[in-house]
Amino acid sequence: MCGADPRQGTRETNSEENHQMITVSTKAKILAAILACLWISTALAQETPSVSKVAILPFTMNAPSDLAYMKDSIRDMLTSRLAWQGKVQVIDRASVEQAMRNKKGGVSPEEAVAIGKGLKADYVLFGTVTAIGKAVSIDAKMVPMKSGAEPVDLYAQANSLDEVIPKINQFAELVNRKAFGRSTDTAQQGAEVDTSATMNPEFLIPQMMMAGAKISYLNPNFLEVTPDGAIGQPGLWRSQTFNWGIVGMDVGDLDGDGRQELVTVTKDKVMVYQRLEGGLKSVAIYQGDKLDRFVSVSVVDANKDGKGEIFVTNLRRSNIPGKQVERGGSITSNVDWDPSSLVLSYGSGKITVMANKLPYFLGSVELAQRGKILIGQTKGSENVFRSEIFEMQLIGNTLKQLVSLPVPRRCNVFNFAKWDINGDGADEIVVIDDENRLLVLNSQGDQIWKSDSRFGATTNLVEAKIRDRQYNQIDYVSIPAPILIADLNKDGIPEIIVNDNLGQGRFMPEGFKAYDKSQITSLSWNQLGLVENWKTMEVGGMVTGFRIGDLTKGGIPQLIGSMVLAKDLLKIWDSQSM
């Protein structure tokens, strides 16, 4: 007990001086006792430091179901590596699962922080594992609840499943070293490998890649169908995972500097990226409003000024109070949509609106003699698309119709390409029909070939005929991924490049389909029909767009694609992408 006996201040004496001396002495003893008490308390506090609490959330697995066991393995590994007697307490799994009882699927960083605060944790750890064939990527983060403290990130790629746990072990050692000052030789080695992933959080492709990895260049050797070896080639790369669905993408030189930019579009955002050093960096964003729904994007130099403009097809919702909307001969509701598209330009690090509220579906088509041109189509009264497709030109801030394209009625601005694919001197038309069959039509519009397989399918849908919205009696039109035609290996034979999204959902009605696997295929004409040149291996997710471009200004073409991961595919705009 810390204190002093009060009787010491009332000792018997006849001397006032002595009384004063005794009182001072007693005060000194009391002060000494208080100081001793404080010293003991401070020493005790130093001997019993506070314990940091860590909430480890289950990792999101973008992988086949037979890899689900890995989720528990990762949590067990992290728990055993981070728990530290008297220093670090890992919150028990039952408490974490109770906190996440109403959460399905992956968690966003904001949701993870909210869960961590609810558990009164000092740190929350979460992440994503994505399997693409034999290759696996890991995207993990530990975020402190204390403001101002730095998070610990890991972005790593593994050539096989056998490398996943060692990568997680490196991450745990990195966390121990950075967050808790628990240094080991292995943690130091892990830091040397992994810290480059946190150098610039805006990079989509982080500095850390597989040893010797480079950006994927189109190359006939790589494109051969070699299942055993293709995935191990260092040209394969992927971006980080985004918490939104990319519905379309294109490439082009937006500012006239001779270097191409990448443009992606989600349901309400347009984003511009540039290739800088080891990755793609976001340089500008355009944000739509709650009534907008962006469904496609094209980059075309439509005013011939040497700079590509960004053309966004936007479907804008309108509410008509007290009035029912009739479409396709059916009474629907007082909610309707109309094309209200945008023309954007990029320069000096920002996106500028050149024109908006344009009543067109906008797309592009590559012509052998003229290059890439802008095309437009208006909304029909009975069908989604009016039959006529126009070449469009940007004059000032206005879009003008030029001439009508001579294409069959089954074509729309999103589903065809035009090229002489059989060497007869006339352009054929390659089109994806309503059943996602690939058709080849001659210059007169007659069908000369039809595929058995389905190509170009996505769940990027436009409402067509609405019989009863309340009971989901709605017919949809799917906006396919683009058809590309190019002579990649310079042998004089055009290649038709299309995506093949696979899954049981392909046999369901539109609006209920989902595609959990994809591959990209190259086809060429052999005088009898289209035959396969090569195809990529299957990947887990749905390809929504792909283009051939040169983001490195190196003169070597690159195949660049966007893919929605195999999760919540019925709502593409709410999914995760890469």
Residue pairs with C-beta under 8 A, 6 or more apart in sequence:
2 33
2 34
2 36
2 37
2 40
3 30
3 33
3 37
4 26
4 29
4 30
4 33
8 22
8 26
8 29
9 22
9 23
9 26
11 22
13 19
13 22
49 86
49 87
51 86
51 87
51 88
51 89
52 87
52 88
52 89
52 122
52 123
52 179
52 180
53 88
53 89
53 90
53 91
53 119
53 120
53 121
53 122
53 123
54 82
54 88
54 89
54 90
54 91
54 121
54 122
54 123
54 124
54 125
54 142
55 91
55 96
55 99
55 115
55 116
55 119
55 121
55 123
55 124
55 125
56 75
56 78
56 79
56 82
56 90
56 91
56 96
56 125
56 126
57 96
57 100
57 107
57 112
57 115
57 124
57 125
57 126
58 71
58 75
58 96
58 97
58 100
59 71
59 74
59 75
59 126
59 127
59 128
59 129
59 140
60 105
60 106
60 107
60 126
60 127
60 128
60 129
60 567
61 67
61 68
61 70
61 71
61 128
61 129
62 128
62 129
62 130
62 131
62 241
62 540
62 541
62 565
62 566
62 567
62 576
63 70
63 129
63 130
63 131
63 136
63 540
64 131
64 540
67 131
67 161
70 129
70 161
70 164
71 129
73 165
74 127
74 129
74 164
74 165
74 168
75 93
77 165
77 168
77 169
77 172
78 90
78 125
78 168
78 171
78 172
79 90
81 169
81 172
81 173
81 176
82 88
82 90
82 125
82 172
82 175
82 176
83 89
83 90
84 176
84 180
84 182
87 180
87 182
88 180
91 119
91 121
95 119
96 115
96 119
99 115
99 118
99 119
100 107
100 115
103 111
103 115
105 567
105 568
106 128
106 243
106 567
106 576
107 115
107 126
108 243
109 126
109 141
109 143
112 124
112 126
112 141
112 143
113 124
113 143
113 145
115 124
116 123
116 124
116 143
116 145
117 145
121 145
122 144
122 145
122 146
123 142
123 143
123 144
123 145
123 179
124 142
124 143
124 145
125 140
125 141
125 142
125 143
125 175
126 140
126 141
127 138
127 139
127 140
127 141
127 154
128 138
128 139
128 140
128 241
128 576
129 136
129 137
129 138
129 139
129 164
130 136
130 137
130 139
130 238
130 241
130 540
130 565
130 578
131 161
131 540
132 231
132 236
132 238
132 539
132 540
133 231
133 537
133 538
133 539
134 159
134 160
134 161
134 231
134 232
135 157
135 158
135 159
135 160
135 231
135 236
136 157
136 158
136 160
136 161
136 163
136 164
137 155
137 156
137 157
137 158
137 238
138 154
138 155
138 156
138 157
138 158
138 164
138 167
138 168
138 171
139 154
139 155
139 240
139 241
140 153
140 154
140 155
140 168
140 171
141 151
141 152
141 153
141 154
142 151
142 152
142 175
142 179
143 151
144 150
144 151
144 179
150 178
152 171
152 174
152 175
152 178
152 179
152 198
153 197
153 198
153 201
154 167
154 170
154 171
154 174
154 194
154 197
155 197
155 206
155 208
155 240
156 167
156 170
156 171
156 194
156 197
156 208
157 209
157 210
157 213
157 238
158 164
158 167
159 210
159 232
169 186
169 190
170 186
170 189
170 190
170 193
170 194
171 190
171 194
173 184
173 186
173 187
173 190
173 191
174 187
174 190
174 191
174 194
174 195
176 182
176 183
176 184
176 187
177 183
177 184
177 187
177 188
177 191
178 191
193 208
194 208
196 206
196 207
196 208
197 206
197 207
197 208
199 206
199 207
200 206
200 207
200 279
200 281
202 281
202 282
203 276
203 278
203 279
203 280
203 281
204 239
204 240
204 273
204 279
204 280
204 281
204 282
205 215
205 237
205 238
205 239
205 240
205 278
205 279
205 280
206 240
206 278
206 279
207 277
207 278
207 279
209 237
209 278
210 234
212 234
213 234
213 235
213 236
213 237
214 234
214 235
214 237
215 235
215 237
215 275
215 551
215 552
215 558
216 222
216 235
216 236
216 237
216 558
216 559
217 235
217 556
217 557
217 558
218 488
218 548
218 556
218 557
218 558
218 559
219 235
220 488
220 489
222 230
222 233
222 235
223 488
223 522
223 533
223 534
224 230
224 534
225 534
225 535
227 537
230 236
230 536
230 537
231 537
238 578
239 280
239 578
240 578
241 565
241 576
241 577
241 578
242 576
242 577
242 578
243 576
244 266
244 267
244 269
244 573
244 574
244 575
244 576
244 577
245 266
245 267
245 544
245 564
245 571
245 572
245 573
245 574
245 575
245 576
245 577
246 264
246 265
246 266
246 544
246 545
246 562
246 563
246 564
246 577
247 265
247 266
247 267
247 294
247 295
247 296
247 458
247 460
247 479
247 544
247 545
247 572
247 573
248 264
248 265
248 294
248 295
248 296
248 297
248 460
248 544
248 545
248 562
249 262
249 263
249 264
249 265
249 297
249 544
249 545
249 546
249 547
249 560
249 561
249 562
250 262
250 263
250 297
250 298
250 299
250 364
250 545
250 547
251 260
251 261
251 262
251 263
251 299
251 547
251 549
251 551
251 560
252 260
252 261
252 263
252 299
252 300
252 301
252 308
252 549
253 259
253 260
253 261
253 306
253 307
253 308
254 261
254 263
254 272
254 299
254 307
254 308
254 309
254 310
254 345
254 346
254 347
255 261
255 307
255 346
255 347
255 348
256 305
256 306
256 307
258 553
259 274
259 275
259 551
259 553
260 549
260 550
260 551
260 553
261 272
261 273
261 274
261 283
261 299
261 308
261 346
261 551
262 272
262 273
262 274
262 275
262 280
262 549
262 551
262 560
263 270
263 271
263 272
263 273
263 297
263 299
263 310
264 270
264 271
264 273
264 297
264 562
265 271
265 294
265 296
265 297
265 312
266 294
266 573
267 292
267 293
267 294
267 573
268 287
268 288
268 289
268 290
268 292
268 293
268 294
269 285
269 286
269 287
269 288
269 294
270 285
270 286
270 288
270 294
270 297
270 310
270 312
270 342
270 344
270 351
271 282
271 284
271 285
271 286
272 282
272 283
272 284
272 285
272 310
272 346
272 351
273 280
273 281
273 282
273 283
274 280
274 281
274 283
274 551
275 281
275 551
275 552
280 551
283 346
283 349
284 346
284 349
284 350
284 351
285 351
286 344
286 351
286 353
288 294
288 314
291 316
291 317
291 318
292 314
292 315
292 316
292 340
293 314
293 315
293 316
293 317
293 337
293 573
294 312
294 313
294 314
295 313
295 314
295 315
295 460
295 462
295 479
296 312
296 313
296 361
296 362
296 363
296 414
296 460
296 479
297 310
297 311
297 312
297 313
298 310
298 311
298 362
298 363
298 364
298 374
299 308
299 309
299 310
299 311
299 364
300 308
300 309
300 311
300 364
300 372
300 373
300 374
301 307
301 308
301 309
301 372
302 309
302 311
302 373
302 374
302 392
302 393
302 394
302 399
303 309
303 393
303 394
303 395
307 345
307 347
309 343
309 344
309 345
309 354
309 394
310 342
310 343
310 344
310 345
310 346
310 351
311 341
311 342
311 343
311 344
311 362
311 363
311 364
311 374
312 341
312 342
312 343
312 344
312 362
313 339
313 341
313 360
313 361
313 362
313 363
314 339
314 340
314 341
314 342
315 337
315 338
315 339
315 340
315 462
316 337
316 338
316 339
316 340
317 335
317 336
317 337
318 335
318 336
318 337
318 338
319 334
319 335
320 334
320 335
320 336
321 334
322 334
323 334
324 331
324 332
324 333
324 334
325 331
325 332
325 333
325 334
325 335
325 336
326 332
327 336
327 381
327 465
327 466
328 382
328 383
328 464
328 465
328 466
328 475
329 382
329 465
330 465
330 466
330 467
330 468
332 466
332 467
332 468
332 469
333 466
333 469
335 469
337 463
338 359
338 379
339 358
339 359
339 360
339 361
339 378
339 379
340 356
340 357
340 358
340 359
341 356
341 358
341 359
341 360
341 361
341 362
342 353
342 355
342 356
342 358
343 353
343 354
343 355
343 356
343 358
343 394
343 397
343 399
344 351
344 352
344 353
344 354
345 351
345 352
345 354
346 352
354 394
354 397
355 394
355 397
355 398
355 399
358 399
359 378
359 379
360 376
360 377
360 378
360 392
360 399
361 376
361 377
361 378
361 379
361 385
361 412
361 413
361 414
362 374
362 375
362 376
362 392
362 413
363 374
363 375
363 376
363 377
363 413
363 414
364 372
364 373
364 374
364 375
365 372
365 373
365 375
365 405
365 416
365 417
365 418
366 372
366 417
366 419
366 484
366 485
367 373
367 418
367 419
367 427
368 419
368 420
368 427
373 391
374 391
374 392
374 393
374 394
375 389
375 390
375 391
375 392
375 405
375 413
376 389
376 390
376 392
376 399
376 401
376 413
377 385
377 386
377 388
377 389
377 390
377 412
377 413
378 385
378 386
379 385
379 386
380 386
380 387
383 464
384 412
384 462
384 463
384 464
384 477
385 412
385 413
385 477
387 409
388 404
389 404
389 405
389 407
389 411
389 412
389 413
390 401
390 402
390 403
390 404
390 405
391 401
391 402
391 403
391 404
391 405
392 399
392 400
392 401
392 402
393 399
393 400
393 402
394 400
407 416
407 418
407 429
407 445
408 429
408 431
408 441
408 445
410 431
410 433
411 429
411 431
414 479
414 480
414 482
415 431
415 432
415 433
415 456
415 480
415 483
416 429
416 430
416 431
416 432
416 483
417 429
417 430
417 431
417 482
417 483
417 484
417 485
417 496
418 427
418 428
418 429
418 430
419 427
419 428
419 430
419 485
419 494
420 426
420 427
420 428
420 494
421 428
421 430
421 440
421 485
421 494
421 496
421 524
421 525
422 428
422 525
422 527
426 442
426 443
427 443
428 440
428 441
428 442
428 443
428 448
429 440
429 441
429 443
429 445
430 438
430 439
430 440
430 441
430 483
430 485
430 496
431 438
431 439
431 441
431 483
432 438
432 439
432 455
432 456
432 480
432 483
432 498
433 439
434 477
435 454
436 454
436 455
436 456
436 457
436 478
436 480
436 506
437 450
437 451
437 452
437 453
437 454
437 455
438 450
438 451
438 453
438 455
438 456
438 496
438 498
438 523
438 530
439 447
439 449
439 450
439 451
440 447
440 448
440 449
440 450
440 525
440 529
440 530
441 447
441 448
442 448
449 529
449 530
451 530
453 500
454 500
454 506
455 480
455 498
455 499
455 500
455 521
456 480
456 481
456 483
456 498
456 499
456 501
457 478
457 480
457 501
457 506
457 513
457 515
458 478
458 479
458 480
458 481
458 501
458 515
458 542
458 543
458 544
458 572
459 478
459 513
459 514
459 515
459 542
459 569
459 570
459 572
460 478
460 479
460 544
460 572
461 476
461 477
461 478
461 479
461 510
461 511
462 476
462 477
462 478
462 479
463 474
463 475
463 476
464 474
464 475
464 476
464 477
465 474
465 475
466 473
466 474
466 475
467 473
467 474
467 475
472 511
474 511
475 510
476 510
476 511
477 510
478 510
481 498
481 499
481 501
481 543
481 544
481 545
481 546
482 545
482 546
482 547
483 496
483 497
483 498
484 496
484 497
484 498
484 546
484 547
484 548
485 494
485 495
485 496
485 497
486 494
486 495
486 497
486 548
486 557
487 493
487 494
487 495
488 495
488 522
488 548
488 557
493 524
493 525
494 524
494 525
495 522
495 523
495 524
495 533
496 522
496 523
496 524
496 530
497 520
497 521
497 522
497 523
497 546
497 548
497 559
498 520
498 521
498 523
499 518
499 519
499 520
499 521
499 543
499 546
499 561
500 518
500 519
500 520
500 521
500 535
501 515
501 517
501 518
501 542
501 543
502 515
502 516
502 517
502 518
502 519
502 538
503 513
503 514
503 515
503 516
503 517
505 512
505 513
505 514
505 515
505 516
505 569
506 513
506 515
508 514
511 570
512 570
513 570
514 542
514 569
514 570
515 542
515 569
516 540
516 541
516 542
516 566
516 569
517 538
517 539
517 540
517 541
517 566
518 538
518 539
518 541
518 542
518 543
518 563
519 535
519 536
519 537
519 538
519 539
520 535
520 536
520 543
520 546
520 559
520 561
521 532
521 534
521 535
521 536
522 532
522 533
522 534
522 535
523 530
523 531
523 532
523 533
524 530
524 531
524 533
525 531
539 563
540 565
540 566
541 563
541 564
541 565
541 566
541 578
542 563
542 564
542 566
542 569
542 572
543 561
543 562
543 563
544 562
544 563
544 564
544 572
544 577
545 561
545 562
546 559
546 560
546 561
546 562
547 559
547 560
547 561
548 557
548 558
548 559
548 560
549 557
549 558
549 560
550 556
550 557
550 558
551 558
551 560
552 558
562 577
562 578
563 577
563 578
564 572
564 575
564 576
564 577
565 575
565 576
565 577
565 578
567 575
567 576
568 574
568 575
569 575
